[in-house]
């Protein structure tokens, strides 16, 4: 499995960073993580979404575009914590439908996204991790990021709905869907090895699993 690109997708708190870290260590893949801790807009966004939505989405888009360009130029297998495609299909779309994204900003953002992604090669395998909102909330509480602790339940529910619709219609390449509702890859070696085996198998076979 040389020179492959794996992207881990999923809702807030699903465990993308954890899976990315563990898989990179197991297989020797080069990891690329979502820019969260140094994001200058994130805490402001959760406090006042409408004011900071466009700023936040453009920041994420620029960072993920930069990472994606770097990844497809690597002479090794890489693994990414959240794909660039989730930005427009999940988060920006949800903000727009909630009235937190002005029409002109949303259209401008979508056009920018379309232009940027036209230069990118999709991942060799997209892994979509899913779980219910109560599980997401528990994991969010466990990792304890202060700006995430008050994320409304409704917001997570809306994102889950968009993720399910997006995964159903994803056609850019092979997709593997993993239900993490009862999986603990941190404390169960058996769970992690099962997940790692699924990803390795589908990456080699390049088959789509629904």
C-alpha positions in Angstrom: 0.0 0.0 0.0 2.5 2.6 -1.2 1.6 6.2 -2.2 -2.0 6.0 -1.1 -4.2 8.6 0.5 -6.7 7.8 3.2 -9.2 10.4 4.6 -11.1 9.9 7.8 -14.5 11.7 7.9 -17.1 12.1 10.6 -18.9 14.3 13.0 -17.4 16.4 15.8 -16.2 14.0 18.6 -16.4 10.8 16.5 -12.7 10.1 17.1 -11.1 11.0 13.8 -7.9 12.3 15.3 -7.5 9.2 17.5 -8.1 6.8 14.6 -5.7 8.8 12.4 -3.0 8.7 15.1 -3.4 4.9 15.8 -3.4 4.0 12.1 -0.4 6.1 11.3 1.5 4.4 14.1 0.5 0.9 13.1 1.1 1.2 9.3 3.8 3.9 9.3 1.5 6.3 7.3 2.2 10.0 7.4 -0.6 11.8 9.3 -2.2 15.1 8.6 -4.4 16.6 11.3 -7.2 19.1 11.2 -6.0 22.6 12.4 -8.0 23.0 15.6 -5.9 24.2 18.5 -4.3 27.0 16.6 -7.5 28.0 14.8 -8.1 31.7 15.6 -11.8 31.6 14.8 -13.1 28.5 16.5 -13.9 29.7 20.0 -15.4 32.9 18.6 -17.5 30.8 16.1 -19.1 28.7 18.8 -20.0 31.9 20.7 -21.4 33.8 17.7 -21.9 31.5 14.7 -23.5 34.0 12.3 -20.7 36.5 12.7 -17.8 34.1 12.3 -19.1 31.4 10.1 -17.6 32.6 6.8 -14.2 33.4 8.4 -14.1 29.9 10.0 -15.0 28.1 6.9 -12.5 29.9 4.7 -9.8 29.2 7.3 -10.6 25.5 7.3 -10.8 25.4 3.5 -7.4 27.1 3.0 -5.7 24.8 5.5 -7.3 21.6 4.1 -6.4 22.6 0.5 -2.8 23.2 1.6 -2.7 19.8 3.3 -4.4 18.0 0.4 -1.9 19.5 -2.1 1.0 18.3 0.1 -0.5 14.8 0.6 -1.0 14.0 -3.1 2.6 15.0 -3.7 4.0 12.7 -1.0 6.0 9.6 -2.0 4.4 7.6 0.8 0.9 6.7 2.1 -0.8 9.4 4.0 -3.8 9.6 6.3 -5.9 12.7 6.9 -8.1 13.8 9.8 -11.2 15.2 8.0 -11.4 15.7 4.2 -11.8 19.0 2.4 -15.1 17.7 0.9 -16.8 17.8 4.3 -16.4 21.5 4.5 -18.9 22.5 1.8 -21.2 19.4 1.9 -21.6 19.3 5.7 -20.5 22.3 7.7 -21.0 25.2 5.3 -24.3 23.7 4.1 -25.6 23.3 7.6 -24.7 26.8 8.6 -26.4 28.1 5.5 -29.6 26.1 6.1 -29.6 27.3 9.7 -29.4 30.9 8.6 -25.9 31.4 10.0 -24.3 31.8 6.5 -25.5 34.7 4.4 -26.5 33.9 0.8 -23.8 35.8 -0.9 -21.1 34.4 1.4 -22.4 30.9 0.9 -22.4 31.2 -2.9 -18.9 32.8 -2.8 -17.6 30.0 -0.6 -19.1 27.3 -2.8 -17.5 28.8 -5.9 -14.1 29.0 -4.2 -14.5 25.4 -3.0 -15.3 24.2 -6.5 -12.4 26.0 -8.1 -9.9 24.7 -5.5 -11.0 21.1 -5.4 -10.9 20.9 -9.2 -7.1 20.8 -8.8 -7.2 17.9 -6.3 -7.1 14.2 -6.7 -9.7 12.5 -4.4 -8.5 10.1 -1.7 -7.9 6.5 -2.5 -10.2 5.6 0.3 -12.6 7.7 2.3 -13.5 6.3 5.7 -16.8 7.6 7.2 -17.1 7.0 11.0 -20.6 7.2 12.3 -22.2 7.3 15.8 -25.3 8.6 17.5 -25.5 12.0 19.0 -25.4 10.7 22.7 -22.2 8.9 21.9 -20.7 12.0 20.3 -21.6 14.1 23.3 -20.0 11.7 25.6 -16.8 11.7 23.6 -16.8 15.5 23.4 -17.1 15.7 27.2 -14.3 13.2 27.6 -11.8 15.1 25.5 -12.8 18.3 27.3 -12.2 21.1 24.7 -13.8 24.1 26.5 -15.3 25.6 23.3 -17.0 22.3 22.4 -18.6 21.6 25.7 -21.7 23.7 25.0 -22.3 22.6 21.4 -26.1 22.2 21.1 -27.5 18.7 20.7 -29.5 20.0 17.7 -26.3 21.1 15.9 -24.8 17.6 16.2 -28.1 16.1 15.0 -28.2 18.3 11.9 -24.6 17.5 11.1 -25.3 13.7 11.4 -28.2 14.1 9.0 -25.9 15.9 6.5 -23.2 13.3 6.9 -25.6 10.4 6.2 -26.9 12.1 3.1 -23.4 12.9 1.9 -22.1 9.4 2.4 -25.1 8.0 0.5 -24.3 10.1 -2.5 -20.5 10.2 -2.3 -19.1 9.2 -5.8 -15.6 10.6 -5.8 -14.0 7.2 -4.9 -14.1 4.2 -2.7 -16.0 4.7 0.6 -15.9 2.6 3.8 -18.6 3.2 6.4 -17.8 2.1 10.0 -20.3 2.3 12.8 -18.4 3.3 15.9 -21.3 3.2 18.3 -20.0 0.3 20.3 -16.3 0.5 19.3 -13.5 1.6 21.7 -10.3 1.7 19.7 -8.4 3.4 22.6 -9.1 0.8 25.3 -9.8 -2.3 23.1 -7.0 -3.7 21.0 -9.5 -6.1 19.4 -11.7 -3.2 18.3 -8.8 -1.3 16.9 -7.4 -4.3 15.0 -10.8 -4.9 13.5 -11.1 -1.3 12.3 -7.5 -1.3 11.0 -8.1 -4.6 9.2 -11.3 -3.2 7.4 -9.4 -0.1 6.3 -6.4 -2.0 5.1 -8.6 -4.5 3.2 -10.7 -1.9 1.5 -7.7 0.3 0.7 -6.1 -2.6 -1.1 -9.2 -3.8 -2.9 -10.5 -0.2 -3.6 -14.1 -1.5 -3.2 -17.0 0.6 -2.1 -18.9 -0.5 1.0 -22.4 0.8 1.8 
